[in-house]
């Protein structure tokens, strides 16, 4: 039953992001984290994200501005790999503490703290009204990729909150 729920959520969220252009990681990673360890949830989200991007490229690729795509995609690929390595390293660090909740042993790890912190920061960005009006010239796209890299996405698949200004 849990596989049916996971697949249904992945399909529904992918469909929603087809129209919104972002939000796949924001919605999908927490849903996956309910069923999988955080590291697996991030990796599963990345797989769905890649599949969704390939699907969208097939549908809309002819209308894309390839200068923008390449200026964004090349740094994204590099920083995604760096983020995956960082996530791998953080997942090997021993848990900071553990506790029991409703008869279940729960742990607080570095990965979970980083992801929780990023969710908090992104939630604050959503609440600041001026952020939605922020925009930069397209020539700054590679700099935006370095300021808000996929290494963050590799840790938490929600970089989309920081992409719209670029």
N, C-alpha and C positions, 0 to 999 in steps of 0.2 A: 504494500500500500504506500509506503514512504517513497518508493521509486516513482510511482504514479504522481504523487504530489510534487516531487522534485521536477520531473519532466514537464508537468503542467505549468508550474511556476516559471520554469525556464522559457517555455514557449510563449506564455502570456507576456512576460516581461520583455522578451525579444520583440514581440509584436508591438508593444507599447513604444519601445525605443525606436522602432522603425519610423514612427511619426514624430516623436519628440526630438530625436537625434542624440540623446544622451540619457543616462540614468540606469543603464543596464547593470553596472556594478553596484550602484547605490541600492537598487532594489533586490538584486539577485544574491549578492554575497551574504547579507544577513539571513536570507532565507536558507541558503546552503549551510550557513553556520549552525543552524538549528539541527541539521541532520549529520553534519560532518565536523571533524576538527577544523579549526580556523585555517590552518595551512592548506588543507584539502579543499575547503570552501573557496579560498582565493584562487587556487589552481583550477578548480572546476569553473569558476566564474570567468577566468581567463580563456578557457577553452570555448565556452559559450560565446564570449565576447569576440574571439577570433572568428568563429563560425558565422556569427551575426554580421561581422564586418565584411567577410568574404561574400555573404549573401547580398548585403547592401551594395557592395562594389559591383556585383553582377547586375543588379537592378539599375543603379544610378551612376555607375562608373563613367559612362560616356559624357555625362554632364559635369564631371568633376574638373576643377582647375588643377591640373597635375603639378604646376609649380608649387601651389599651396600643399598639395598632398605630399610631395617629396620633401618639402621643407619641414613638414610636420612628421612624416612617417619615418624618415631615417633616424632623427634623434629619438623618436618614440621607441623604435626597435632596440636601439642601444640601451636606453634607460630601462626598458622592460626587462632586458636580460640582467642588468645590474640589480633591478628590484627583485627579481627572482632569486639571485644569489644572496641578497640581503635577507630576504624572507627565509631562505634555507638556513642561513647562519642564525638568525634570531630564533628559529624553531628548535635549534639544538641547545639553546641556553636553558638551564634548569629553571623550573617555575619559581616565582618569587615567594609565593605562599599558596596554601590550599585551605579549603574550608568545606564544611558539610552543609548542604542545603536540601531539605526534604529527603534526607537519607541518601543523597547523591554527593559524591566527592567532586568538588569543583576546584580548579586551579586558576591562579592569576599568573600569566606568563608575560614575557616581554612583548611577544607578538600581539597578544590580546590587548595589552596596554597601549601599544602603538596604534592599533586599529581603533580602539575606543577613543583615543585622543584625536585621531583624524576624523572620526565621525562627529565628535563634538565640535571641532573646528569647522567642518563643512556645514553643520547645522547652524552655527553662528553666522557663517557667510550667507546662508539662506535667509536669515532673519534681518540682515543689514540691508535696508532698502536701496542704498546707493550702489551696492555692488552689481545689481542687475543692469545698471546703466554704464558700467565701466566697459570701455572698448579701446583697443589698440590697433594701430595700423598693421596690415598684414606683413610688412617687412620685419616685424618683431616676433613672428611665429617661432623661429628657432630659439629666441631668447625665452619665450614663454615655455617652451619645451624644457629648457634648462632650469627655469625657475620652478616649474611645477611638473617635474619629470615623471615618466612612467615608472621610475624607481618607486615613487609614491604609489603609483597604480599597482605595482608589483606587491606592495605591502597592503594596499587597500584599494580595491578597484573602484574608486570614486573620484578620480581626477577630473571627471566631467564638470564638477562644480567650478573648477579653476580654468577650464578651457574656453568658455564662451567669450571672455574679453579678447582672446587672441584669434 
